[in-house]
Protein backbone atom coordinates (compact mmCIF):
# COMPACT_ATOMS: atom_id res chain seq x y z
CA UNK A 1 0.00 0.00 0.00
CA UNK A 2 1.18 3.50 -0.83
CA UNK A 3 0.42 6.52 1.37
CA UNK A 4 -0.32 9.78 -0.44
CA UNK A 5 -0.59 13.33 0.89
CA UNK A 6 -1.72 16.45 -0.93
CA UNK A 7 -2.20 19.91 0.56
CA UNK A 8 -5.00 21.95 -1.00
CA UNK A 9 -4.63 25.75 -1.48
CA UNK A 10 -6.58 26.42 1.74
CA UNK A 11 -4.26 24.21 3.77
CA UNK A 12 -6.78 21.35 3.89
CA UNK A 13 -5.09 17.95 3.75
CA UNK A 14 -5.96 15.04 1.51
CA UNK A 15 -4.54 11.73 2.75
CA UNK A 16 -4.67 8.76 0.40
CA UNK A 17 -4.42 5.02 0.93
CA UNK A 18 -3.53 3.57 -2.46
CA UNK A 19 -3.55 -0.11 -3.32
CA UNK A 20 -0.34 -1.24 -4.97
CA UNK A 21 0.18 -1.39 -8.70
CA UNK A 22 1.18 -4.93 -9.69
CA UNK A 23 2.00 -6.93 -12.79
CA UNK A 24 0.20 -9.97 -11.42
CA UNK A 25 -3.18 -8.20 -10.97
CA UNK A 26 -3.32 -5.87 -13.99
CA UNK A 27 -7.13 -5.67 -14.02
CA UNK A 28 -7.00 -3.86 -10.67
CA UNK A 29 -4.19 -1.38 -11.22
CA UNK A 30 -6.86 1.27 -11.76
CA UNK A 31 -9.61 1.31 -9.13
CA UNK A 32 -12.67 3.34 -8.10
CA UNK A 33 -12.07 5.88 -5.32
CA UNK A 34 -13.82 6.81 -2.08
CA UNK A 35 -13.31 10.28 -0.59
CA UNK A 36 -14.18 10.41 3.13
CA UNK A 37 -15.33 13.59 4.89
CA UNK A 38 -15.29 13.10 8.69
CA UNK A 39 -17.83 14.84 10.89
CA UNK A 40 -17.22 17.22 13.76
CA UNK A 41 -19.82 19.99 13.64
CA UNK A 42 -17.71 21.94 11.15
CA UNK A 43 -15.32 22.85 14.00
CA UNK A 44 -13.04 19.79 13.83
CA UNK A 45 -12.58 16.62 11.78
CA UNK A 46 -13.26 13.48 13.82
CA UNK A 47 -10.43 10.95 13.70
CA UNK A 48 -12.98 8.20 14.44
CA UNK A 49 -14.65 8.91 11.10
CA UNK A 50 -11.41 8.98 9.12
CA UNK A 51 -8.98 6.04 9.16
CA UNK A 52 -11.43 3.49 10.67
CA UNK A 53 -13.91 4.19 7.87
CA UNK A 54 -11.20 4.08 5.22
CA UNK A 55 -10.12 0.53 6.07
CA UNK A 56 -13.27 -1.40 4.96
CA UNK A 57 -13.29 0.39 1.61
CA UNK A 58 -9.56 -0.18 1.18
CA UNK A 59 -10.10 -3.87 1.89
CA UNK A 60 -12.91 -3.93 -0.68
CA UNK A 61 -10.47 -2.77 -3.34
CA UNK A 62 -10.91 1.00 -3.52
CA UNK A 63 -8.37 3.78 -3.53
CA UNK A 64 -9.39 5.69 -0.40
CA UNK A 65 -8.79 9.31 0.58
CA UNK A 66 -9.59 11.15 3.81
CA UNK A 67 -10.12 14.91 3.67
CA UNK A 68 -9.23 17.12 6.63
CA UNK A 69 -11.14 20.18 5.46
CA UNK A 70 -11.16 23.78 6.70
CA UNK A 71 -12.84 24.26 10.10
CA UNK A 72 -11.72 27.80 11.09
CA UNK A 73 -12.29 30.69 11.29
CA UNK A 74 -16.08 30.74 11.48
CA UNK A 75 -18.28 31.39 9.67
CA UNK A 76 -16.68 29.11 7.11
CA UNK A 77 -19.12 29.97 4.31
CA UNK A 78 -18.18 28.13 1.10
CA UNK A 79 -14.63 27.12 2.08
CA UNK A 80 -15.32 23.51 3.19
CA UNK A 81 -17.18 22.87 -0.06
CA UNK A 82 -14.30 24.41 -2.01
CA UNK A 83 -12.02 21.96 -0.20
CA UNK A 84 -14.20 18.93 -0.95
CA UNK A 85 -14.91 19.88 -4.56
CA UNK A 86 -11.23 20.72 -4.98
CA UNK A 87 -10.33 17.27 -3.65
CA UNK A 88 -12.61 15.61 -6.22
CA UNK A 89 -11.07 17.78 -8.94
CA UNK A 90 -7.61 16.73 -7.78
CA UNK A 91 -8.53 13.04 -7.96
CA UNK A 92 -9.96 13.41 -11.47
CA UNK A 93 -7.19 15.59 -12.83
CA UNK A 94 -4.53 13.25 -11.40
CA UNK A 95 -6.39 10.00 -11.98
CA UNK A 96 -3.55 8.36 -13.87
CA UNK A 97 -0.95 9.04 -11.19
CA UNK A 98 -3.32 8.00 -8.42
CA UNK A 99 -4.54 4.91 -10.30
CA UNK A 100 -8.15 6.11 -9.94
CA UNK A 101 -11.03 5.51 -12.34
CA UNK A 102 -12.16 9.12 -12.97
CA UNK A 103 -15.70 7.94 -13.72
CA UNK A 104 -16.08 6.13 -10.38
CA UNK A 105 -15.39 8.54 -7.53
CA UNK A 106 -17.65 8.26 -4.47
CA UNK A 107 -17.83 10.65 -1.54
CA UNK A 108 -18.65 9.41 1.96
CA UNK A 109 -19.44 11.69 4.89
CA UNK A 110 -20.71 11.67 8.47
CA UNK A 111 -22.72 14.26 10.41
CA UNK A 112 -21.40 17.69 9.32
CA UNK A 113 -19.07 15.79 6.98
CA UNK A 114 -22.23 14.19 5.60
CA UNK A 115 -23.53 17.66 4.88
CA UNK A 116 -20.26 18.42 3.12
CA UNK A 117 -20.33 15.18 1.13
CA UNK A 118 -23.94 15.75 0.09
CA UNK A 119 -23.09 19.34 -0.85
CA UNK A 120 -20.53 18.12 -3.40
CA UNK A 121 -23.38 16.34 -5.21
CA UNK A 122 -26.17 18.86 -4.69
CA UNK A 123 -24.32 22.20 -4.86
CA UNK A 124 -21.60 21.15 -7.31
CA UNK A 125 -22.68 23.82 -9.81
CA UNK A 126 -23.12 26.69 -7.31
CA UNK A 127 -21.57 29.87 -8.65
CA UNK A 128 -19.07 30.38 -5.77
CA UNK A 129 -17.73 26.87 -6.36
CA UNK A 130 -17.53 27.11 -10.15
CA UNK A 131 -15.89 30.52 -10.06
CA UNK A 132 -13.34 29.72 -7.35
CA UNK A 133 -12.22 26.39 -8.82
CA UNK A 134 -12.62 26.99 -12.55
CA UNK A 135 -14.77 23.90 -12.92
CA UNK A 136 -15.64 22.57 -16.37
CA UNK A 137 -18.88 20.59 -16.72
CA UNK A 138 -19.44 18.05 -13.93
CA UNK A 139 -15.79 17.34 -13.16
CA UNK A 140 -16.16 18.22 -9.46
CA UNK A 141 -19.39 16.23 -8.96
CA UNK A 142 -19.07 12.77 -7.35
CA UNK A 143 -20.46 9.64 -9.01
CA UNK A 144 -22.00 8.24 -5.80
CA UNK A 145 -22.70 9.54 -2.29
CA UNK A 146 -22.69 7.67 1.04
CA UNK A 147 -23.99 9.48 4.12
CA UNK A 148 -24.01 8.49 7.78
CA UNK A 149 -26.33 10.42 10.15
CA UNK A 150 -25.91 13.53 7.96
CA UNK A 151 -26.68 17.13 8.77
CA UNK A 152 -29.01 18.18 5.95
CA UNK A 153 -31.62 20.78 6.89
CA UNK A 154 -31.28 24.30 8.28
CA UNK A 155 -34.97 24.21 9.19
CA UNK A 156 -36.85 22.89 12.22
CA UNK A 157 -34.61 19.81 12.54
CA UNK A 158 -31.30 21.62 12.07
CA UNK A 159 -28.16 20.83 14.00
CA UNK A 160 -27.73 24.46 15.04
CA UNK A 161 -24.03 24.24 15.83
CA UNK A 162 -23.09 23.06 12.34
CA UNK A 163 -25.02 25.82 10.62
CA UNK A 164 -23.74 28.48 13.04
CA UNK A 165 -20.19 27.40 12.28
CA UNK A 166 -20.80 27.19 8.53
CA UNK A 167 -23.10 30.15 7.82
CA UNK A 168 -23.24 32.26 10.96
CA UNK A 169 -26.54 34.11 11.23
CA UNK A 170 -26.78 34.93 7.51
CA UNK A 171 -30.30 33.78 6.57
CA UNK A 172 -29.55 33.64 2.84
CA UNK A 173 -26.47 31.51 3.36
CA UNK A 174 -28.24 29.19 5.80
CA UNK A 175 -30.99 28.71 3.20
CA UNK A 176 -28.38 28.03 0.50
CA UNK A 177 -26.92 25.24 2.66
CA UNK A 178 -30.29 23.65 3.54
CA UNK A 179 -29.71 20.81 1.11
CA UNK A 180 -33.20 19.29 0.89
CA UNK A 181 -34.27 22.55 -0.80
CA UNK A 182 -31.78 22.18 -3.65
CA UNK A 183 -32.15 18.59 -4.83
CA UNK A 184 -32.30 18.24 -8.63
CA UNK A 185 -33.14 15.34 -10.90
CA UNK A 186 -29.61 14.82 -12.28
CA UNK A 187 -27.86 13.89 -9.03
CA UNK A 188 -25.75 10.75 -8.51
CA UNK A 189 -27.20 7.87 -6.44
CA UNK A 190 -27.23 8.13 -2.63
CA UNK A 191 -26.78 5.66 0.23
CA UNK A 192 -28.04 6.94 3.59
CA UNK A 193 -28.14 5.52 7.10
CA UNK A 194 -29.24 7.00 10.41
CA UNK A 195 -30.34 5.85 13.86
CA UNK A 196 -33.89 6.70 14.85
CA UNK A 197 -32.94 7.78 18.37
CA UNK A 198 -30.02 10.01 17.30
CA UNK A 199 -30.09 12.74 19.95
CA UNK A 200 -27.78 15.17 18.16
CA UNK A 201 -28.78 15.22 14.48
CA UNK A 202 -32.45 14.21 14.24
CA UNK A 203 -33.28 11.35 11.89
CA UNK A 204 -35.60 13.75 10.06
CA UNK A 205 -32.50 15.11 8.31
CA UNK A 206 -32.10 11.84 6.39
CA UNK A 207 -35.86 11.54 5.91
CA UNK A 208 -36.14 15.03 4.44
CA UNK A 209 -33.34 14.28 2.00
CA UNK A 210 -34.90 10.94 1.07
CA UNK A 211 -38.22 12.66 0.42
CA UNK A 212 -36.57 15.22 -1.84
CA UNK A 213 -34.65 12.50 -3.69
CA UNK A 214 -37.91 10.59 -4.19
CA UNK A 215 -39.66 13.67 -5.57
CA UNK A 216 -36.88 14.21 -8.10
CA UNK A 217 -36.51 10.51 -8.97
CA UNK A 218 -32.91 10.32 -7.78
CA UNK A 219 -31.97 6.70 -6.89
CA UNK A 220 -31.14 6.08 -3.26
CA UNK A 221 -31.00 3.45 -0.54
CA UNK A 222 -31.99 4.35 3.04
CA UNK A 223 -31.35 2.32 6.20
CA UNK A 224 -32.79 3.32 9.58
CA UNK A 225 -31.52 1.55 12.70
CA UNK A 226 -33.49 1.82 15.95
CA UNK A 227 -30.64 2.60 18.35
CA UNK A 228 -27.18 4.10 18.27
CA UNK A 229 -25.48 7.23 19.49
CA UNK A 230 -24.53 10.05 17.18
CA UNK A 231 -21.01 9.78 15.77
CA UNK A 232 -21.09 5.99 15.76
CA UNK A 233 -18.71 5.73 12.80
CA UNK A 234 -18.24 2.01 12.04
CA UNK A 235 -19.94 0.99 15.33
CA UNK A 236 -17.07 -1.04 16.79
CA UNK A 237 -15.04 -1.11 20.01
CA UNK A 238 -12.21 0.61 18.14
CA UNK A 239 -14.30 3.77 17.81
CA UNK A 240 -15.93 3.37 21.25
CA UNK A 241 -19.42 2.76 19.87
CA UNK A 242 -19.74 -1.04 19.69
CA UNK A 243 -23.14 -1.88 18.19
CA UNK A 244 -23.11 -5.08 16.09
CA UNK A 245 -26.60 -4.50 14.71
CA UNK A 246 -25.96 -0.96 13.47
CA UNK A 247 -22.49 -1.95 12.27
CA UNK A 248 -24.28 -3.76 9.44
CA UNK A 249 -24.29 -0.43 7.59
CA UNK A 250 -20.65 -1.00 6.59
CA UNK A 251 -21.30 -4.21 4.66
CA UNK A 252 -24.49 -2.78 3.18
CA UNK A 253 -22.63 0.30 1.97
CA UNK A 254 -19.76 -1.70 0.48
CA UNK A 255 -22.20 -3.95 -1.40
CA UNK A 256 -24.29 -0.98 -2.55
CA UNK A 257 -21.22 0.78 -3.92
CA UNK A 258 -20.03 -2.40 -5.64
CA UNK A 259 -23.40 -2.69 -7.38
CA UNK A 260 -23.52 1.03 -8.19
CA UNK A 261 -20.04 1.01 -9.73
CA UNK A 262 -20.32 -2.57 -11.04
CA UNK A 263 -17.04 -3.27 -9.33
CA UNK A 264 -15.99 -6.23 -7.25
CA UNK A 265 -12.88 -8.18 -6.33
CA UNK A 266 -14.85 -11.44 -6.43
N, C-alpha and C positions, 0 to 999 in steps of 0.2 A: 504494500500500500504506500502511496505517495501522499505526503502532506503538502498542502498548497495554501499560501497566504497572499491576499491582495488587499491593499488599502485604497479605499475609494476617496474621491476628492474631499469629502467632508471629514475624513478621518475614520469613518466606519470601516470595520474589518470583516473581510470575507475569508473564512477558513474552510478549506476543502479537504475531503477525504477521497482520494482517487484510487480506484482499483487499478492494479498493475496492467501494463500493456505486455502481452505475451505472444510468442510465436505459436504456442501450442493451443491457444484459445482465440483464434483470430476473429471469430464471429462476435466476440464480446470485448474487442479493443475499443469500440465506441459504444457508450451506454447512455440511457436516459439519465437525467439529473433531478435531484430534489434539493431545493433551497429552503432551509429552515429558518423561520423567524421566531425566536423565543418570546415569551410574554414578559410582563413586568410592569404593567400599568403605564407604559411609555416613560418610566423614569429609571428603569434598569433593564438589562437583558438576563433573564433567569438561566443560570447554568444548568438547572435541572431539565430545561426544555431545549437544550442544545445538544451536547455530545450524546446523552442517553437516547435521544430520539434519532440521532443520526445512525446509530449502530444497526438497528433493524433494517433500515433501508440500504445501508452499505452491504449487509449480509445478503439482502435480496438482489444485489447486483447493480445498484445505482451508484453513480458518482454523486456524492453528498456534500453540500456546502451549508455552513452555519453563518448567518449574518448577525454581527453585533452592530446594530444600527444606532443612529444618533438619538440620545435621550436627554440632552441639555444643550442650551438653556431653554426653558419653557417660556412662552408656548412654542412648540416645535414647528407648527404649521405644516408645510409640505415636505420638510426635510426628511423624515423617515421614509416617506414614499419615494422621494428622489433616491435615497439609499437603496431601497428594495428594487425599484425599477432599474436603477443603475447596475445593480448586481445581476439582474436578468440580462441586461444588455451586455455586460461583461462576459457572461457565460456564452451567449450567442456569438458575440464577435470574436471570441477566442475558443470556439468549440473544438477546432482541430487540435490545438495545444492541450486542451483539457480533456480531450477524448469524450466529448459530450455530443449527443444527438441534438442538434439545435431545434428540432421539431418536437422534442419530448422533454420539456423542462417543466417540472411541477414545483409549486410553492406550498409550503406547509407551515402553519402558524398556530400559536396558542394564545388565548386571552387577547391582550392588546396586540401581540404578534399575529394573532388570528385576524384582527382588524387590518393590520398592515398587509398580511398575505392576501386577504380578500380585496383590499384596495388595489393591489397590482392588477387584479383581473377586472375590477369594476370601474376604477378610475384611471385606467391605463392611458386613456386619450385626453385626460384633463389638460387644459392649456398650460398650467404651471409646470407640469411634468414634461410635456412635449417641448416646450420652449427651453427649459433648463437643460434637457438631455439631448436635444436634437434628434428626437426619435423619428424613424421612418416607418410608416405602416404600423404593423402590430409587433414590432421586434422586441418591445419591452413587456408584452403581455404573456403570462404563463399559459401553458397548454393544459394544466390541471391544477386544482386547488384542494388542499386538505386542511380542514380547520378543526381545532379542538377547543371547546368552550369559548368561542370567539366573542369579543366585543364587536357589536354590529351597529346598534341603534343609539342615537343621541336623544331619543325621545323618553317616554315614561320609564322604560326599562334600561336606561343608560347606566354604564359604570362611570359615575361622575368623575372619578379621579383620572381615568384615561383621557376623557374629553377635555378636562381642565388642562392637563399636561399638553395635549395635542393642539387644542384650539383656543385655550383661554376662555374668555367670556364673549368672544366674537360670534354673534348668532348666525351670521352668514357662513362662517367657516365651520361651525358645529353642524349646520345643515348640510354643508358640502360633504362632510365626513360621516353622515348618517347613511350607511351604505345601502340599507334596504330601499331607500328612496331613489337609487341610481342604477338599479339592475336593468340591463338591456338584454335583448334576445340573442346577441351574438357572443355570449360569454363562454368560457371553457367549462367543462363539467366540474362539479363540486362534490367533495366528501365532507360531511359534517358529523361531529359527535359532541354530546353535552350530557351532563348529569342533571336530572330533574331537580334535585335538591341543592344545586349550586347556590351557595349563599353570597357569592361575590358578584358574579356576572349571571343574571337571571337567564334561565333556559329560553325565555322568550326571544332572546337575541338570535339564537339559531332558528327558532320557529318563524320569526319575522323574515329572516333571510330565505328560509325554505319556501315560505308563502310567495315571496317576490320571485324566486326562481321558478316556481310552479306557474305563476301568472305569465311569465315571459318564456315558458317552455324551454328553460335551461335544464339540462340533465343534472341530477344530483342524487346522492345517497345520504340518508340521515339516520343516525343511531342515537337513541336516547336511553341512558342507563339510569336506574332509579336512584342510586346513591354514589357519592364520591365527592370529595372536597375539591374546591377550585384549585387549579394548578397541579392537577394529578399527574401530568406528564404521561409516562408510560405505565404508571400504576404499579410500581414494583417497590421492593424494600430499598433498592438503590436510591430511589428518589424520595423515599420516606412517605410513600402513599400506597402501600401494598393493598391491592384490590383485584384479586384474580378475575372476578366477573367483568369489571370495567376494563381491565387490561386487554380484553378481547378486541378492543378497537384497533390495536396495532396490527394483528393478523388480518382483520377486515380491511384496513386501509391498504396494506401491502397487496392483498388480493385485488382490491378495487383498482389500484393503480396499475397492476399487471394487466388487468382486463382493459383498462382505459387506453394504455399505451401498447397493448398487444405485445407484451414483453415478459419473458420468463426465462429463468435459468434451467427449468425442467425440460 
